Amino acid sequence: MSEREKPPAIVAELGRPETPAETAARKAANSRKHREKQTVNNLWLSLLVTLGIVLVLVLLVPRGDSAPRSAVDYRQVAAEAQPSIEQPLAVPELSTTWRANVAELRTGAADGVSSWYVGFVTPKNDYLGFSQGLDANESWLSALLQNSRASGTQEIGGLTWTVYDNGEDGGHGNVEYALTTEDADGIYAVYGTAAPAEAKQLATAVAASIDTEAPAE
């Protein structure tokens, strides 16, 4: 052995120098461990990036049900719409525990029927819609109530109302219970997912608001 050549280093675990095969095996094992560590690191990095993207989407994508609609003054909307309508619009008076979130005069329907609509959130936080079909017909009513079938009649607020009870019959969307009546000025309908008691309360208010006299000239 020359003076410049160093003797092979003794490996503590072996108590002797490594053989070339042992050196190659050790380097291969170290390389494998490094690759495995990198794979785990990359996996965690990918997971963090994915979670970040999901969080951004949750924050930025609008959600229709994220907040309730603001309350609207349906009485004011009715007052503004009335001059353009020959028939008097029914404007039910309800307690402050009822909230309207939609009120509009709907025109230009495919069937040619215009209607006055108010959407209510009831005291029990359910939905009830009120529609007054102006010069409406049975086809309009059938479409409005999603082809519900009448189950009887009931006297409410001095008027005879037809009852539609879909509580045990699916396929009618949000028309689980409905009440309808009519006069010379159109068809009046109360419908939605609220309990019959709340539907009758709204129907009573509608009946009280129906103007049976011709509008003043």
C-alpha positions as a Python dict, from the first residue, in 0.01 Angstrom:
ca = {
    (1, 'M'): (0, 0, 0),
    (2, 'S'): (147, 341, -102),
    (3, 'E'): (192, 623, 146),
    (4, 'R'): (-77, 830, -32),
    (5, 'E'): (-342, 562, -20),
    (6, 'K'): (-568, 564, 284),
    (7, 'P'): (-689, 239, 433),
    (8, 'P'): (-1063, 173, 394),
    (9, 'A'): (-1269, 331, 673),
    (10, 'I'): (-1394, 96, 938),
    (11, 'V'): (-1771, 95, 972),
    (12, 'A'): (-1872, 106, 1338),
    (13, 'E'): (-2168, -128, 1291),
    (14, 'L'): (-1949, -384, 1117),
    (15, 'G'): (-1622, -340, 1307),
    (16, 'R'): (-1442, -358, 971),
    (17, 'P'): (-1428, -181, 636),
    (18, 'E'): (-1727, -224, 402),
    (19, 'T'): (-1694, -452, 111),
    (20, 'P'): (-1775, -299, -233),
    (21, 'A'): (-2106, -491, -234),
    (22, 'E'): (-2199, -355, 110),
    (23, 'T'): (-2112, -2, 2),
    (24, 'A'): (-2331, -34, -306),
    (25, 'A'): (-2619, -175, -98),
    (26, 'R'): (-2591, 109, 156),
    (27, 'K'): (-2595, 375, -114),
    (28, 'A'): (-2894, 208, -281),
    (29, 'A'): (-3081, 199, 50),
    (30, 'N'): (-3004, 566, 119),
    (31, 'S'): (-3120, 658, -230),
    (32, 'R'): (-3445, 463, -182),
    (33, 'K'): (-3513, 633, 154),
    (34, 'H'): (-3454, 973, -5),
    (35, 'R'): (-3698, 899, -286),
    (36, 'E'): (-3960, 775, -39),
    (37, 'K'): (-3921, 1090, 170),
    (38, 'Q'): (-3959, 1307, -138),
    (39, 'T'): (-4271, 1114, -240),
    (40, 'V'): (-4432, 1172, 100),
    (41, 'N'): (-4339, 1540, 91),
    (42, 'N'): (-4484, 1577, -258),
    (43, 'L'): (-4803, 1400, -143),
    (44, 'W'): (-4851, 1642, 145),
    (45, 'L'): (-4774, 1938, -81),
    (46, 'S'): (-5034, 1820, -336),
    (47, 'L'): (-5290, 1771, -59),
    (48, 'L'): (-5231, 2123, 74),
    (49, 'V'): (-5265, 2270, -275),
    (50, 'T'): (-5590, 2079, -332),
    (51, 'L'): (-5733, 2195, 0),
    (52, 'G'): (-5637, 2551, -86),
    (53, 'I'): (-5820, 2531, -420),
    (54, 'V'): (-6130, 2387, -252),
    (55, 'L'): (-6127, 2666, 7),
    (56, 'V'): (-6103, 2932, -265),
    (57, 'L'): (-6397, 2776, -452),
    (58, 'V'): (-6608, 2762, -136),
    (59, 'L'): (-6538, 3130, -67),
    (60, 'L'): (-6585, 3257, -422),
    (61, 'V'): (-6863, 3047, -576),
    (62, 'P'): (-7205, 3207, -509),
    (63, 'R'): (-7459, 2991, -330),
    (64, 'G'): (-7830, 3059, -376),
    (65, 'D'): (-7924, 2944, -27),
    (66, 'S'): (-7638, 3108, 158),
    (67, 'A'): (-7864, 3389, 282),
    (68, 'P'): (-8238, 3447, 285),
    (69, 'R'): (-8392, 3707, 56),
    (70, 'S'): (-8455, 4047, 205),
    (71, 'A'): (-8807, 4134, 313),
    (72, 'V'): (-9011, 4338, 65),
    (73, 'D'): (-9304, 4572, 123),
    (74, 'Y'): (-9567, 4390, -81),
    (75, 'R'): (-9829, 4651, 9),
    (76, 'Q'): (-9619, 4921, -156),
    (77, 'V'): (-9558, 4700, -460),
    (78, 'A'): (-9932, 4641, -492),
    (79, 'A'): (-10004, 5014, -467),
    (80, 'E'): (-9756, 5087, -744),
    (81, 'A'): (-9894, 4811, -968),
    (82, 'Q'): (-10265, 4881, -916),
    (83, 'P'): (-10297, 5177, -1159),
    (84, 'S'): (-10200, 4948, -1449),
    (85, 'I'): (-10454, 4677, -1356),
    (86, 'E'): (-10830, 4699, -1398),
    (87, 'Q'): (-10906, 4440, -1128),
    (88, 'P'): (-10842, 4536, -764),
    (89, 'L'): (-10543, 4351, -626),
    (90, 'A'): (-10589, 4154, -306),
    (91, 'V'): (-10342, 4264, -37),
    (92, 'P'): (-10371, 4040, 271),
    (93, 'E'): (-10299, 4204, 605),
    (94, 'L'): (-10086, 3980, 827),
    (95, 'S'): (-9898, 4012, 1154),
    (96, 'T'): (-9531, 4103, 1166),
    (97, 'T'): (-9445, 3735, 1219),
    (98, 'W'): (-9511, 3690, 846),
    (99, 'R'): (-9247, 3810, 602),
    (100, 'A'): (-9280, 3862, 227),
    (101, 'N'): (-8961, 3816, 25),
    (102, 'V'): (-9111, 3841, -325),
    (103, 'A'): (-9392, 4060, -458),
    (104, 'E'): (-9450, 4119, -826),
    (105, 'L'): (-9702, 4155, -1104),
    (106, 'R'): (-9634, 3870, -1344),
    (107, 'T'): (-9723, 3939, -1705),
    (108, 'G'): (-9654, 3789, -2045),
    (109, 'A'): (-9705, 3428, -1941),
    (110, 'A'): (-9727, 3165, -2214),
    (111, 'D'): (-10097, 3118, -2139),
    (112, 'G'): (-10161, 3491, -2159),
    (113, 'V'): (-10271, 3516, -1794),
    (114, 'S'): (-10127, 3792, -1579),
    (115, 'S'): (-10109, 3741, -1204),
    (116, 'W'): (-10028, 3919, -879),
    (117, 'Y'): (-9786, 3712, -670),
    (118, 'V'): (-9652, 3741, -316),
    (119, 'G'): (-9416, 3486, -161),
    (120, 'F'): (-9434, 3459, 218),
    (121, 'V'): (-9217, 3307, 489),
    (122, 'T'): (-9462, 3197, 757),
    (123, 'P'): (-9420, 3233, 1135),
    (124, 'K'): (-9301, 2871, 1140),
    (125, 'N'): (-9044, 2949, 870),
    (126, 'D'): (-9225, 2762, 592),
    (127, 'Y'): (-9320, 2879, 243),
    (128, 'L'): (-9660, 2999, 126),
    (129, 'G'): (-9728, 3165, -204),
    (130, 'F'): (-10030, 3378, -287),
    (131, 'S'): (-10133, 3427, -648),
    (132, 'Q'): (-10425, 3621, -789),
    (133, 'G'): (-10481, 3517, -1147),
    (134, 'L'): (-10632, 3808, -1341),
    (135, 'D'): (-10894, 3676, -1587),
    (136, 'A'): (-10740, 3338, -1516),
    (137, 'N'): (-10867, 2999, -1627),
    (138, 'E'): (-10849, 2639, -1504),
    (139, 'S'): (-10541, 2568, -1715),
    (140, 'W'): (-10352, 2847, -1541),
    (141, 'L'): (-10459, 2717, -1200),
    (142, 'S'): (-10365, 2358, -1285),
    (143, 'A'): (-10017, 2464, -1393),
    (144, 'L'): (-9977, 2685, -1084),
    (145, 'L'): (-10067, 2397, -851),
    (146, 'Q'): (-9866, 2145, -1051),
    (147, 'N'): (-10169, 1937, -1146),
    (148, 'S'): (-10286, 1889, -789),
    (149, 'R'): (-10627, 1726, -744),
    (150, 'A'): (-10899, 1881, -531),
    (151, 'S'): (-10975, 1693, -211),
    (152, 'G'): (-11275, 1890, -85),
    (153, 'T'): (-11403, 2237, 1),
    (154, 'Q'): (-11396, 2453, 312),
    (155, 'E'): (-11552, 2780, 425),
    (156, 'I'): (-11277, 3026, 517),
    (157, 'G'): (-11326, 3398, 572),
    (158, 'G'): (-11680, 3389, 437),
    (159, 'L'): (-11571, 3232, 106),
    (160, 'T'): (-11580, 2876, -23),
    (161, 'W'): (-11227, 2750, -88),
    (162, 'T'): (-11130, 2435, -277),
    (163, 'V'): (-10877, 2227, -81),
    (164, 'Y'): (-10578, 2049, -236),
    (165, 'D'): (-10397, 1824, 12),
    (166, 'N'): (-10083, 1665, -134),
    (167, 'G'): (-9925, 1580, 200),
    (168, 'E'): (-9909, 1208, 123),
    (169, 'D'): (-9886, 1240, -253),
    (170, 'G'): (-9549, 1332, -406),
    (171, 'G'): (-9483, 1480, -746),
    (172, 'H'): (-9627, 1827, -684),
    (173, 'G'): (-9309, 2016, -599),
    (174, 'N'): (-9357, 2271, -323),
    (175, 'V'): (-9737, 2251, -347),
    (176, 'E'): (-9797, 2031, -45),
    (177, 'Y'): (-10119, 2206, 50),
    (178, 'A'): (-10330, 2461, -136),
    (179, 'L'): (-10654, 2656, -114),
    (180, 'T'): (-10829, 2831, -404),
    (181, 'T'): (-11134, 3047, -455),
    (182, 'E'): (-11255, 3274, -734),
    (183, 'D'): (-11480, 3564, -821),
    (184, 'A'): (-11536, 3797, -1115),
    (185, 'D'): (-11189, 3948, -1071),
    (186, 'G'): (-11000, 3622, -1100),
    (187, 'I'): (-10877, 3314, -918),
    (188, 'Y'): (-10708, 3337, -578),
    (189, 'A'): (-10466, 3065, -468),
    (190, 'V'): (-10274, 3002, -147),
    (191, 'Y'): (-10019, 2721, -175),
    (192, 'G'): (-9689, 2595, -44),
    (193, 'T'): (-9515, 2376, 212),
    (194, 'A'): (-9666, 2528, 527),
    (195, 'A'): (-9911, 2347, 752),
    (196, 'P'): (-10285, 2372, 670),
    (197, 'A'): (-10341, 2599, 972),
    (198, 'E'): (-10102, 2862, 834),
    (199, 'A'): (-10249, 2826, 483),
    (200, 'K'): (-10595, 2890, 628),
    (201, 'Q'): (-10463, 3193, 815),
    (202, 'L'): (-10333, 3341, 490),
    (203, 'A'): (-10655, 3249, 307),
    (204, 'T'): (-10855, 3431, 576),
    (205, 'A'): (-10644, 3743, 525),
    (206, 'V'): (-10683, 3715, 148),
    (207, 'A'): (-11062, 3681, 180),
    (208, 'A'): (-11075, 3991, 397),
    (209, 'S'): (-10877, 4189, 140),
    (210, 'I'): (-11081, 4095, -166),
    (211, 'D'): (-11261, 4401, -297),
    (212, 'T'): (-11597, 4295, -434),
    (213, 'E'): (-11684, 4645, -552),
    (214, 'A'): (-11583, 4786, -887),
    (215, 'P'): (-11281, 5016, -871),
    (216, 'A'): (-11355, 5388, -865),
    (217, 'E'): (-11338, 5572, -1196),
}
